[in-house]
Amino acid sequence: MDTKGPSVPTFLSEDHFILAHEGLNSDPGFLSVISNVELSVQFDVSGANGGDVSYYLKVADGSAETQLGSLDGVDVTVSSDYETSQAISKGELNVQMAFMTGKIKVGGNMAKIMMHQGVLNEYARVLSGLDIEY
């Protein structure tokens, strides 16, 4: 008899973002920081096992969408290597420290991202709590 449970999504896979989307939109802490916020962030990760990966976070009307792919006209673009992205996702590195040490590069509307840094902090917190494989 096979007693294997459901498979655990792999970091930066499509299933990872399905789980992330569900987690974000059901987390009271995240939902509280995104009320009345409109923000779009493109994440570009270099050096992932299958090559470079792009994904985005779009916040509007009190809900969030996060998935693989690119979004046109984003407010901010965040670029990092795979190891940095993985460390942030695991909760081993916070976003501010990664930025201050040059491990992530941020481009676009800096005023908007500074004004809504709580959204990125909560985004990272929710993602770090997901059951995924690295």
VMD Tcl script that builds the backbone (N, CA, C; Angstrom):
set m [mol new atoms 402]
animate dup $m
set s [atomselect $m all]
$s set {name element resname resid chain x y z} {
  {N N MET 1 A 0.842 -1.183 0.000}
  {CA C MET 1 A 0.000 0.000 0.000}
  {C C MET 1 A 0.883 1.241 0.000}
  {N N ASP 2 A 0.568 2.189 -0.853}
  {CA C ASP 2 A 1.330 3.425 -0.953}
  {C C ASP 2 A 0.831 4.407 0.102}
  {N N THR 3 A 1.705 4.768 1.027}
  {CA C THR 3 A 1.310 5.692 2.098}
  {C C THR 3 A 1.871 7.089 1.869}
  {N N LYS 4 A 2.375 7.310 0.691}
  {CA C LYS 4 A 2.911 8.618 0.367}
  {C C LYS 4 A 1.801 9.654 0.374}
  {N N GLY 5 A 2.041 10.754 1.051}
  {CA C GLY 5 A 1.067 11.844 1.073}
  {C C GLY 5 A 1.164 12.662 -0.199}
  {N N PRO 6 A 0.445 13.762 -0.232}
  {CA C PRO 6 A 0.511 14.622 -1.411}
  {C C PRO 6 A 1.930 15.157 -1.592}
  {N N SER 7 A 2.318 15.356 -2.826}
  {CA C SER 7 A 3.675 15.830 -3.078}
  {C C SER 7 A 3.821 17.283 -2.623}
  {N N VAL 8 A 5.012 17.607 -2.207}
  {CA C VAL 8 A 5.326 18.957 -1.750}
  {C C VAL 8 A 5.875 19.733 -2.947}
  {N N PRO 9 A 5.352 20.928 -3.197}
  {CA C PRO 9 A 5.828 21.707 -4.346}
  {C C PRO 9 A 7.308 22.066 -4.228}
  {N N THR 10 A 7.948 22.195 -5.352}
  {CA C THR 10 A 9.339 22.613 -5.418}
  {C C THR 10 A 9.403 24.134 -5.526}
  {N N PHE 11 A 10.380 24.731 -4.864}
  {CA C PHE 11 A 10.600 26.172 -4.884}
  {C C PHE 11 A 10.622 26.702 -6.317}
  {N N LEU 12 A 9.880 27.753 -6.549}
  {CA C LEU 12 A 9.749 28.458 -7.828}
  {C C LEU 12 A 9.062 27.635 -8.922}
  {N N SER 13 A 8.315 26.612 -8.534}
  {CA C SER 13 A 7.538 25.838 -9.506}
  {C C SER 13 A 6.133 26.427 -9.604}
  {N N GLU 14 A 5.396 25.996 -10.607}
  {CA C GLU 14 A 4.011 26.452 -10.750}
  {C C GLU 14 A 3.186 26.090 -9.515}
  {N N ASP 15 A 3.374 24.877 -8.994}
  {CA C ASP 15 A 2.643 24.459 -7.790}
  {C C ASP 15 A 3.008 25.305 -6.571}
  {N N HIS 16 A 4.259 25.744 -6.509}
  {CA C HIS 16 A 4.682 26.632 -5.419}
  {C C HIS 16 A 3.856 27.923 -5.448}
  {N N PHE 17 A 3.641 28.472 -6.637}
  {CA C PHE 17 A 2.902 29.733 -6.730}
  {C C PHE 17 A 1.404 29.551 -6.536}
  {N N ILE 18 A 0.884 28.384 -6.858}
  {CA C ILE 18 A -0.524 28.096 -6.533}
  {C C ILE 18 A -0.687 28.096 -5.017}
  {N N LEU 19 A 0.223 27.420 -4.328}
  {CA C LEU 19 A 0.196 27.378 -2.867}
  {C C LEU 19 A 0.402 28.776 -2.274}
  {N N ALA 20 A 1.321 29.542 -2.847}
  {CA C ALA 20 A 1.589 30.901 -2.367}
  {C C ALA 20 A 0.364 31.789 -2.532}
  {N N HIS 21 A -0.281 31.711 -3.683}
  {CA C HIS 21 A -1.485 32.513 -3.946}
  {C C HIS 21 A -2.563 32.220 -2.899}
  {N N GLU 22 A -2.783 30.946 -2.634}
  {CA C GLU 22 A -3.779 30.554 -1.627}
  {C C GLU 22 A -3.371 31.043 -0.240}
  {N N GLY 23 A -2.100 30.893 0.093}
  {CA C GLY 23 A -1.615 31.311 1.401}
  {C C GLY 23 A -1.733 32.806 1.622}
  {N N LEU 24 A -1.374 33.580 0.616}
  {CA C LEU 24 A -1.446 35.037 0.738}
  {C C LEU 24 A -2.869 35.513 0.953}
  {N N ASN 25 A -3.791 34.977 0.167}
  {CA C ASN 25 A -5.169 35.458 0.204}
  {C C ASN 25 A -5.988 34.891 1.356}
  {N N SER 26 A -5.339 34.080 2.207}
  {CA C SER 26 A -6.027 33.579 3.400}
  {C C SER 26 A -5.292 33.969 4.682}
  {N N ASP 27 A -4.234 34.759 4.563}
  {CA C ASP 27 A -3.440 35.146 5.727}
  {C C ASP 27 A -3.896 36.515 6.247}
  {N N PRO 28 A -4.445 36.572 7.469}
  {CA C PRO 28 A -4.955 37.841 7.991}
  {C C PRO 28 A -3.901 38.949 8.067}
  {N N GLY 29 A -2.671 38.610 8.424}
  {CA C GLY 29 A -1.612 39.617 8.506}
  {C C GLY 29 A -1.300 40.222 7.160}
  {N N PHE 30 A -1.188 39.370 6.138}
  {CA C PHE 30 A -0.918 39.872 4.793}
  {C C PHE 30 A -2.095 40.690 4.287}
  {N N LEU 31 A -3.303 40.169 4.465}
  {CA C LEU 31 A -4.488 40.879 3.983}
  {C C LEU 31 A -4.639 42.243 4.643}
  {N N SER 32 A -4.225 42.360 5.899}
  {CA C SER 32 A -4.358 43.655 6.575}
  {C C SER 32 A -3.404 44.698 5.999}
  {N N VAL 33 A -2.205 44.292 5.563}
  {CA C VAL 33 A -1.268 45.284 5.016}
  {C C VAL 33 A -1.556 45.640 3.565}
  {N N ILE 34 A -2.361 44.836 2.870}
  {CA C ILE 34 A -2.631 45.160 1.462}
  {C C ILE 34 A -3.950 45.886 1.249}
  {N N SER 35 A -4.726 46.086 2.318}
  {CA C SER 35 A -5.978 46.814 2.116}
  {C C SER 35 A -5.635 48.231 1.654}
  {N N ASN 36 A -6.313 48.689 0.646}
  {CA C ASN 36 A -6.106 50.024 0.063}
  {C C ASN 36 A -4.732 50.214 -0.578}
  {N N VAL 37 A -4.073 49.127 -0.963}
  {CA C VAL 37 A -2.772 49.210 -1.624}
  {C C VAL 37 A -2.907 48.702 -3.050}
  {N N GLU 38 A -2.289 49.419 -3.974}
  {CA C GLU 38 A -2.125 48.930 -5.344}
  {C C GLU 38 A -0.633 48.910 -5.612}
  {N N LEU 39 A -0.122 47.732 -5.911}
  {CA C LEU 39 A 1.314 47.555 -6.071}
  {C C LEU 39 A 1.572 46.370 -6.984}
  {N N SER 40 A 2.535 46.528 -7.876}
  {CA C SER 40 A 2.944 45.397 -8.712}
  {C C SER 40 A 4.466 45.300 -8.690}
  {N N VAL 41 A 4.941 44.088 -8.443}
  {CA C VAL 41 A 6.374 43.841 -8.315}
  {C C VAL 41 A 6.754 42.657 -9.193}
  {N N GLN 42 A 7.747 42.856 -10.029}
  {CA C GLN 42 A 8.303 41.791 -10.858}
  {C C GLN 42 A 9.555 41.268 -10.174}
  {N N PHE 43 A 9.665 39.963 -10.002}
  {CA C PHE 43 A 10.847 39.334 -9.418}
  {C C PHE 43 A 11.557 38.544 -10.513}
  {N N ASP 44 A 12.842 38.808 -10.689}
  {CA C ASP 44 A 13.654 38.081 -11.661}
  {C C ASP 44 A 14.780 37.382 -10.911}
  {N N VAL 45 A 14.799 36.053 -11.012}
  {CA C VAL 45 A 15.768 35.235 -10.287}
  {C C VAL 45 A 16.703 34.582 -11.298}
  {N N SER 46 A 17.998 34.836 -11.145}
  {CA C SER 46 A 18.982 34.235 -12.048}
  {C C SER 46 A 19.614 33.010 -11.400}
  {N N GLY 47 A 20.015 32.071 -12.243}
  {CA C GLY 47 A 20.752 30.916 -11.763}
  {C C GLY 47 A 19.940 29.824 -11.102}
  {N N ALA 48 A 18.627 29.807 -11.339}
  {CA C ALA 48 A 17.803 28.714 -10.808}
  {C C ALA 48 A 18.171 27.431 -11.543}
  {N N ASN 49 A 17.845 26.296 -10.960}
  {CA C ASN 49 A 18.225 25.003 -11.539}
  {C C ASN 49 A 17.781 24.847 -12.986}
  {N N GLY 50 A 16.586 25.307 -13.319}
  {CA C GLY 50 A 16.086 25.186 -14.680}
  {C C GLY 50 A 16.345 26.413 -15.527}
  {N N GLY 51 A 17.197 27.313 -15.072}
  {CA C GLY 51 A 17.460 28.562 -15.772}
  {C C GLY 51 A 16.851 29.727 -15.006}
  {N N ASP 52 A 16.844 30.890 -15.620}
  {CA C ASP 52 A 16.302 32.071 -14.965}
  {C C ASP 52 A 14.790 31.952 -14.823}
  {N N VAL 53 A 14.259 32.515 -13.734}
  {CA C VAL 53 A 12.828 32.434 -13.432}
  {C C VAL 53 A 12.304 33.833 -13.150}
  {N N SER 54 A 11.129 34.134 -13.691}
  {CA C SER 54 A 10.448 35.391 -13.398}
  {C C SER 54 A 9.091 35.083 -12.801}
  {N N TYR 55 A 8.716 35.879 -11.813}
  {CA C TYR 55 A 7.391 35.780 -11.220}
  {C C TYR 55 A 6.995 37.155 -10.725}
  {N N TYR 56 A 5.740 37.311 -10.381}
  {CA C TYR 56 A 5.300 38.631 -9.948}
  {C C TYR 56 A 4.301 38.553 -8.810}
  {N N LEU 57 A 4.163 39.706 -8.164}
  {CA C LEU 57 A 3.153 39.933 -7.137}
  {C C LEU 57 A 2.360 41.147 -7.581}
  {N N LYS 58 A 1.058 40.992 -7.666}
  {CA C LYS 58 A 0.175 42.109 -8.007}
  {C C LYS 58 A -0.862 42.227 -6.903}
  {N N VAL 59 A -0.905 43.392 -6.282}
  {CA C VAL 59 A -1.837 43.661 -5.193}
  {C C VAL 59 A -2.810 44.735 -5.651}
  {N N ALA 60 A -4.106 44.449 -5.533}
  {CA C ALA 60 A -5.147 45.421 -5.880}
  {C C ALA 60 A -6.462 44.968 -5.273}
  {N N ASP 61 A -7.280 45.920 -4.901}
  {CA C ASP 61 A -8.631 45.643 -4.403}
  {C C ASP 61 A -8.651 44.661 -3.236}
  {N N GLY 62 A -7.646 44.723 -2.365}
  {CA C GLY 62 A -7.632 43.892 -1.168}
  {C C GLY 62 A -7.274 42.438 -1.379}
  {N N SER 63 A -6.752 42.097 -2.563}
  {CA C SER 63 A -6.313 40.721 -2.790}
  {C C SER 63 A -4.984 40.739 -3.540}
  {N N ALA 64 A -4.360 39.576 -3.600}
  {CA C ALA 64 A -3.048 39.468 -4.227}
  {C C ALA 64 A -3.037 38.345 -5.246}
  {N N GLU 65 A -2.256 38.559 -6.269}
  {CA C GLU 65 A -2.013 37.531 -7.280}
  {C C GLU 65 A -0.503 37.362 -7.366}
  {N N THR 66 A -0.041 36.136 -7.283}
  {CA C THR 66 A 1.376 35.859 -7.480}
  {C C THR 66 A 1.481 34.607 -8.336}
  {N N GLN 67 A 2.290 34.695 -9.373}
  {CA C GLN 67 A 2.459 33.539 -10.250}
  {C C GLN 67 A 3.696 33.702 -11.110}
  {N N LEU 68 A 4.080 32.606 -11.725}
  {CA C LEU 68 A 5.207 32.627 -12.644}
  {C C LEU 68 A 4.874 33.499 -13.840}
  {N N GLY 69 A 5.894 34.117 -14.404}
  {CA C GLY 69 A 5.708 34.919 -15.598}
  {C C GLY 69 A 6.089 36.364 -15.365}
  {N N SER 70 A 5.807 37.163 -16.366}
  {CA C SER 70 A 6.130 38.583 -16.320}
  {C C SER 70 A 4.864 39.396 -16.423}
  {N N LEU 71 A 4.915 40.566 -15.848}
  {CA C LEU 71 A 3.784 41.478 -15.837}
  {C C LEU 71 A 4.256 42.794 -16.437}
  {N N ASP 72 A 3.507 43.339 -17.371}
  {CA C ASP 72 A 3.869 44.613 -17.982}
  {C C ASP 72 A 3.527 45.772 -17.058}
  {N N GLY 73 A 4.304 46.833 -17.139}
  {CA C GLY 73 A 4.012 48.057 -16.420}
  {C C GLY 73 A 4.086 47.954 -14.914}
  {N N VAL 74 A 5.033 47.180 -14.393}
  {CA C VAL 74 A 5.137 47.006 -12.941}
  {C C VAL 74 A 5.690 48.267 -12.283}
  {N N ASP 75 A 5.377 48.408 -10.999}
  {CA C ASP 75 A 5.906 49.528 -10.225}
  {C C ASP 75 A 7.385 49.339 -9.916}
  {N N VAL 76 A 7.763 48.105 -9.614}
  {CA C VAL 76 A 9.112 47.811 -9.135}
  {C C VAL 76 A 9.581 46.477 -9.705}
  {N N THR 77 A 10.867 46.384 -9.988}
  {CA C THR 77 A 11.494 45.121 -10.376}
  {C C THR 77 A 12.560 44.777 -9.341}
  {N N VAL 78 A 12.516 43.543 -8.861}
  {CA C VAL 78 A 13.488 43.056 -7.881}
  {C C VAL 78 A 14.265 41.915 -8.537}
  {N N SER 79 A 15.582 42.052 -8.581}
  {CA C SER 79 A 16.438 41.029 -9.194}
  {C C SER 79 A 17.369 40.443 -8.145}
  {N N SER 80 A 17.531 39.132 -8.201}
  {CA C SER 80 A 18.450 38.459 -7.280}
  {C C SER 80 A 18.911 37.157 -7.903}
  {N N ASP 81 A 19.901 36.549 -7.266}
  {CA C ASP 81 A 20.294 35.216 -7.701}
  {C C ASP 81 A 19.446 34.182 -6.952}
  {N N TYR 82 A 19.554 32.950 -7.391}
  {CA C TYR 82 A 18.741 31.871 -6.832}
  {C C TYR 82 A 18.987 31.688 -5.334}
  {N N GLU 83 A 20.247 31.709 -4.916}
  {CA C GLU 83 A 20.578 31.480 -3.510}
  {C C GLU 83 A 19.946 32.542 -2.610}
  {N N THR 84 A 19.981 33.801 -3.039}
  {CA C THR 84 A 19.384 34.884 -2.257}
  {C C THR 84 A 17.878 34.727 -2.182}
  {N N SER 85 A 17.264 34.434 -3.309}
  {CA C SER 85 A 15.811 34.246 -3.341}
  {C C SER 85 A 15.399 33.095 -2.432}
  {N N GLN 86 A 16.162 32.039 -2.467}
  {CA C GLN 86 A 15.895 30.873 -1.622}
  {C C GLN 86 A 16.044 31.232 -0.137}
  {N N ALA 87 A 17.080 31.969 0.224}
  {CA C ALA 87 A 17.300 32.358 1.622}
  {C C ALA 87 A 16.170 33.251 2.129}
  {N N ILE 88 A 15.685 34.162 1.289}
  {CA C ILE 88 A 14.557 35.013 1.677}
  {C C ILE 88 A 13.318 34.154 1.856}
  {N N SER 89 A 13.082 33.230 0.931}
  {CA C SER 89 A 11.907 32.368 1.006}
  {C C SER 89 A 11.920 31.488 2.251}
  {N N LYS 90 A 13.094 31.047 2.661}
  {CA C LYS 90 A 13.214 30.198 3.853}
  {C C LYS 90 A 13.138 31.009 5.146}
  {N N GLY 91 A 13.177 32.332 5.039}
  {CA C GLY 91 A 13.173 33.178 6.227}
  {C C GLY 91 A 14.551 33.334 6.846}
  {N N GLU 92 A 15.596 32.951 6.108}
  {CA C GLU 92 A 16.969 33.046 6.611}
  {C C GLU 92 A 17.588 34.423 6.363}
  {N N LEU 93 A 16.986 35.200 5.471}
  {CA C LEU 93 A 17.495 36.521 5.100}
  {C C LEU 93 A 16.303 37.434 4.909}
  {N N ASN 94 A 16.333 38.606 5.564}
  {CA C ASN 94 A 15.197 39.503 5.353}
  {C C ASN 94 A 15.456 40.421 4.166}
  {N N VAL 95 A 14.384 40.953 3.625}
  {CA C VAL 95 A 14.439 41.735 2.391}
  {C C VAL 95 A 15.326 42.968 2.564}
  {N N GLN 96 A 15.186 43.681 3.684}
  {CA C GLN 96 A 15.984 44.890 3.892}
  {C C GLN 96 A 17.478 44.578 3.938}
  {N N MET 97 A 17.851 43.510 4.632}
  {CA C MET 97 A 19.263 43.140 4.714}
  {C C MET 97 A 19.787 42.742 3.336}
  {N N ALA 98 A 18.989 42.018 2.580}
  {CA C ALA 98 A 19.396 41.627 1.228}
  {C C ALA 98 A 19.625 42.859 0.360}
  {N N PHE 99 A 18.765 43.860 0.494}
  {CA C PHE 99 A 18.910 45.098 -0.276}
  {C C PHE 99 A 20.153 45.865 0.172}
  {N N MET 100 A 20.317 46.020 1.480}
  {CA C MET 100 A 21.441 46.809 2.007}
  {C C MET 100 A 22.791 46.175 1.691}
  {N N THR 101 A 22.835 44.865 1.550}
  {CA C THR 101 A 24.097 44.184 1.250}
  {C C THR 101 A 24.288 43.937 -0.244}
  {N N GLY 102 A 23.377 44.461 -1.064}
  {CA C GLY 102 A 23.511 44.341 -2.512}
  {C C GLY 102 A 23.139 42.985 -3.074}
  {N N LYS 103 A 22.502 42.143 -2.274}
  {CA C LYS 103 A 22.122 40.814 -2.753}
  {C C LYS 103 A 20.875 40.855 -3.625}
  {N N ILE 104 A 20.082 41.908 -3.482}
  {CA C ILE 104 A 18.978 42.130 -4.410}
  {C C ILE 104 A 19.129 43.529 -4.990}
  {N N LYS 105 A 18.720 43.675 -6.222}
  {CA C LYS 105 A 18.715 44.967 -6.908}
  {C C LYS 105 A 17.264 45.349 -7.131}
  {N N VAL 106 A 16.950 46.596 -6.831}
  {CA C VAL 106 A 15.582 47.077 -6.963}
  {C C VAL 106 A 15.577 48.236 -7.941}
  {N N GLY 107 A 14.659 48.176 -8.911}
  {CA C GLY 107 A 14.516 49.253 -9.875}
  {C C GLY 107 A 13.067 49.664 -9.991}
  {N N GLY 108 A 12.853 50.867 -10.473}
  {CA C GLY 108 A 11.485 51.348 -10.646}
  {C C GLY 108 A 11.147 52.425 -9.641}
  {N N ASN 109 A 9.915 52.433 -9.197}
  {CA C ASN 109 A 9.388 53.466 -8.314}
  {C C ASN 109 A 9.823 53.201 -6.870}
  {N N MET 110 A 10.990 53.724 -6.517}
  {CA C MET 110 A 11.548 53.475 -5.184}
  {C C MET 110 A 10.679 54.066 -4.081}
  {N N ALA 111 A 10.071 55.213 -4.333}
  {CA C ALA 111 A 9.209 55.828 -3.315}
  {C C ALA 111 A 8.037 54.910 -2.997}
  {N N LYS 112 A 7.461 54.306 -4.027}
  {CA C LYS 112 A 6.311 53.431 -3.816}
  {C C LYS 112 A 6.699 52.174 -3.044}
  {N N ILE 113 A 7.837 51.598 -3.364}
  {CA C ILE 113 A 8.239 50.382 -2.663}
  {C C ILE 113 A 8.607 50.696 -1.211}
  {N N MET 114 A 9.207 51.849 -0.964}
  {CA C MET 114 A 9.520 52.240 0.416}
  {C C MET 114 A 8.235 52.465 1.210}
  {N N MET 115 A 7.256 53.078 0.563}
  {CA C MET 115 A 5.984 53.338 1.227}
  {C C MET 115 A 5.259 52.034 1.568}
  {N N HIS 116 A 5.468 51.002 0.757}
  {CA C HIS 116 A 4.761 49.733 0.942}
  {C C HIS 116 A 5.705 48.583 1.294}
  {N N GLN 117 A 6.811 48.882 1.979}
  {CA C GLN 117 A 7.752 47.815 2.330}
  {C C GLN 117 A 7.127 46.775 3.244}
  {N N GLY 118 A 6.103 47.147 4.000}
  {CA C GLY 118 A 5.398 46.184 4.844}
  {C C GLY 118 A 4.748 45.080 4.027}
  {N N VAL 119 A 4.320 45.416 2.800}
  {CA C VAL 119 A 3.720 44.410 1.918}
  {C C VAL 119 A 4.767 43.353 1.562}
  {N N LEU 120 A 5.977 43.797 1.198}
  {CA C LEU 120 A 7.029 42.834 0.852}
  {C C LEU 120 A 7.463 42.017 2.060}
  {N N ASN 121 A 7.509 42.651 3.227}
  {CA C ASN 121 A 7.863 41.906 4.439}
  {C C ASN 121 A 6.833 40.818 4.728}
  {N N GLU 122 A 5.560 41.150 4.622}
  {CA C GLU 122 A 4.502 40.164 4.867}
  {C C GLU 122 A 4.486 39.097 3.774}
  {N N TYR 123 A 4.734 39.496 2.540}
  {CA C TYR 123 A 4.828 38.548 1.423}
  {C C TYR 123 A 5.911 37.511 1.728}
  {N N ALA 124 A 7.090 37.996 2.134}
  {CA C ALA 124 A 8.195 37.089 2.464}
  {C C ALA 124 A 7.840 36.206 3.661}
  {N N ARG 125 A 7.157 36.773 4.657}
  {CA C ARG 125 A 6.777 35.993 5.840}
  {C C ARG 125 A 5.848 34.850 5.464}
  {N N VAL 126 A 4.823 35.145 4.661}
  {CA C VAL 126 A 3.871 34.105 4.263}
  {C C VAL 126 A 4.584 33.035 3.436}
  {N N LEU 127 A 5.402 33.449 2.468}
  {CA C LEU 127 A 6.100 32.474 1.639}
  {C C LEU 127 A 7.057 31.613 2.454}
  {N N SER 128 A 7.685 32.187 3.482}
  {CA C SER 128 A 8.626 31.395 4.287}
  {C C SER 128 A 7.909 30.327 5.110}
  {N N GLY 129 A 6.609 30.471 5.303}
  {CA C GLY 129 A 5.843 29.484 6.058}
  {C C GLY 129 A 5.255 28.363 5.218}
  {N N LEU 130 A 5.456 28.421 3.908}
  {CA C LEU 130 A 4.907 27.387 3.025}
  {C C LEU 130 A 5.738 26.112 3.101}
  {N N ASP 131 A 5.075 24.983 2.945}
  {CA C ASP 131 A 5.744 23.687 2.925}
  {C C ASP 131 A 6.180 23.395 1.494}
  {N N ILE 132 A 7.437 23.722 1.196}
  {CA C ILE 132 A 7.969 23.496 -0.147}
  {C C ILE 132 A 9.352 22.868 -0.049}
  {N N GLU 133 A 9.773 22.246 -1.142}
  {CA C GLU 133 A 11.109 21.644 -1.218}
  {C C GLU 133 A 12.054 22.593 -1.930}
  {N N TYR 134 A 13.301 22.579 -1.490}
  {CA C TYR 134 A 14.330 23.433 -2.106}
  {C C TYR 134 A 15.362 22.593 -2.807}
}
mol reanalyze $m
mol bondsrecalc $m
mol representation Tube
mol addrep $m
